[in-house]
Structure formats: structure tokens, C-alpha cells
Amino acid sequence: MLSNTCKYALRALIYLGKFSTDDKRIGIKKISEDLGLSSPFLGKILQNMVKQKLLVSTKGPNGGFSLAKKSSEISLWEIVTKVDGEEFFTNCLISLEPCKSHDPSKPLCPVHAQYEVLRGQIRSFYKETNLELISKDIDKYEDLVKL
């Protein structure tokens, strides 16, 4: 499972990928209102994304946040691994430990083989899906999708 922090980061970056531009930054108040998120908590998340070089921010009356790269260059994988690390993609489904730390003298968990296939598909989805693709999908379903 992704942490709430990671889910909020994903939502915020998808939002910024859709609505911010190089010359238009969006303020924390607007983002938090539109996404229905706590402004202080969202601020910490966005500042972390600035440190991770996924966002840029400026202070002042026209300040705010925007993407540090093109939306086509930011994958869901990059966001998730910078917030939660790679554990989501490597942990065992049952023991909650990374499969790579498995003791080879002990048997693997009963769902390891099946879950490894699914985990590979999930990993591919996160690596191949970028903010630009999501933004285009949102356009198709704008009346249904609420960031």
C-alpha cells in the first residue's frame, strides 16, 4: 500500500502537471482547496518534492509551485520512490519484508510466484505512466475525475 503522504504527493503533482506552466505557478492555498487537503501537511509534501527536484517553488505574491521538468518526464515511479521508497515494489505480500532479504534456507511465501508476476506488471505501469498521460486521460473524463 502507498502511504497517504505518497497518495497526496501523486494527487498534487498530477494537479500541477495539469494546471501549472513554466510561467504560471500555483499557490499552496489554491492547491489545498482544490484537492481538499490540509494546507500545512500539503506544504511539507510539496517542499519535499522541491528538495527531490520534482517541483520548483517561488515565494511572493505571484509565487507558488510548478513542475521542475516536463510532465512527460515525471513518471509515477519517480514520485512513489522519492516519497515511499521502493518498498511498495519489493515487499512480500504476506511477510511485509523485501523478497530480496529472504533467507534462502527457508521456503518462500505461498503467493510469491504469483505475486512476483503481478508486482512486475505494477512496476511497469508505474514506470511507464507519466503525468502527461494522466493529464490527457483526465481531459477525457473531466466530468468524472475529481483530483
C-alpha positions in Angstrom: 0.0 0.0 0.0 1.1 3.5 -0.7 1.2 5.9 2.3 -1.2 8.8 2.5 1.7 11.1 2.0 2.5 9.4 -1.2 -1.1 9.5 -2.4 -1.3 13.2 -1.6 2.0 13.8 -3.5 0.7 11.9 -6.5 -2.5 14.0 -6.5 -0.6 17.2 -6.1 1.8 16.5 -8.9 -0.9 15.3 -11.2 -2.8 18.6 -10.4 0.3 20.7 -11.1 1.0 18.7 -14.2 -2.4 19.6 -15.5 -2.7 23.2 -14.4 0.8 24.8 -13.9 3.1 26.0 -16.6 6.7 27.4 -16.6 5.3 30.9 -16.3 2.3 30.0 -14.1 2.9 28.7 -10.6 0.1 27.7 -8.3 -0.1 28.7 -4.7 -0.4 26.3 -1.8 -3.8 27.7 -0.8 -5.3 27.1 -4.2 -3.9 23.5 -4.5 -5.1 22.6 -1.0 -8.6 24.0 -1.6 -9.0 22.3 -5.0 -7.7 19.0 -3.7 -9.4 19.2 -0.3 -6.1 18.6 1.6 -4.7 20.2 4.8 -2.5 23.2 3.7 0.3 22.6 6.3 0.5 18.9 5.5 0.5 19.6 1.8 3.1 22.3 2.2 5.5 19.8 3.8 4.9 17.3 1.0 5.5 19.9 -1.7 8.6 21.2 -0.1 9.9 17.7 0.0 9.1 17.4 -3.8 11.1 20.6 -4.3 14.1 19.0 -2.5 13.7 15.9 -4.6 13.8 18.2 -7.7 10.4 17.3 -9.0 8.9 20.7 -8.2 10.1 24.3 -8.2 8.8 27.0 -6.0 8.9 30.7 -5.7 7.8 33.0 -2.8 5.9 36.2 -3.0 2.5 37.4 -4.4 2.9 35.6 -7.7 4.7 32.6 -6.1 3.7 29.0 -5.9 4.7 25.6 -7.2 5.2 24.1 -10.7 6.8 21.1 -12.1 10.6 21.1 -12.4 10.5 19.0 -15.6 8.1 18.4 -18.4 5.1 16.4 -17.3 6.1 13.7 -19.8 9.4 13.3 -17.9 7.9 12.6 -14.5 6.7 9.1 -14.0 4.6 7.7 -11.2 7.5 5.5 -10.3 9.7 8.6 -9.7 7.2 10.2 -7.4 6.4 7.0 -5.4 10.1 6.0 -5.0 11.0 9.5 -3.8 8.2 9.6 -1.2 7.9 6.0 -0.1 11.0 4.4 -1.4 11.0 1.1 -3.4 9.4 -1.0 -0.7 6.0 -0.9 -2.4 7.6 -2.6 -5.3 9.8 -5.1 -3.4 7.9 -6.1 -0.2 6.5 -9.6 0.2 2.7 -9.6 0.1 2.4 -11.7 3.3 5.5 -11.0 5.4 5.8 -7.3 4.6 9.6 -7.7 4.1 11.5 -7.2 0.9 11.7 -10.5 -1.0 15.4 -9.7 -1.7 16.1 -10.2 2.0 14.6 -13.6 2.1 16.6 -16.3 3.8 17.3 -18.9 1.0 17.3 -21.7 3.5 13.6 -21.1 4.2 10.7 -21.5 1.8 9.2 -18.6 0.0 5.7 -17.4 1.0 2.8 -19.3 -0.6 1.9 -16.5 -3.1 5.5 -15.4 -4.0 5.5 -16.8 -7.6 2.0 -15.4 -8.5 2.6 -12.1 -6.8 6.0 -11.6 -8.4 4.3 -11.6 -11.8 1.8 -9.0 -10.7 4.4 -7.0 -9.0 6.4 -6.8 -12.3 3.2 -5.6 -14.0 2.7 -2.9 -11.4 6.3 -1.8 -11.6 6.0 -1.5 -15.4 2.8 0.5 -15.0 4.3 3.0 -12.6 7.5 3.4 -14.7 5.6 3.8 -18.0 2.9 6.1 -16.8 3.8 9.8 -16.6 2.0 12.9 -15.6 1.3 13.9 -19.2 -0.5 10.6 -19.9 -2.6 11.1 -16.8 -3.4 14.7 -17.8 -4.7 13.5 -21.2 -6.8 10.9 -19.5 -8.3 13.5 -17.1 -9.3 15.6 -20.1 -11.3 12.6 -21.4 -13.2 12.2 -18.2 -13.1 15.7 -16.7 -16.7 15.5 -15.5 -16.0 12.2 -13.7 -12.5 12.7 -12.3 -12.0 14.8 -9.2 -8.4 15.2 -8.3 
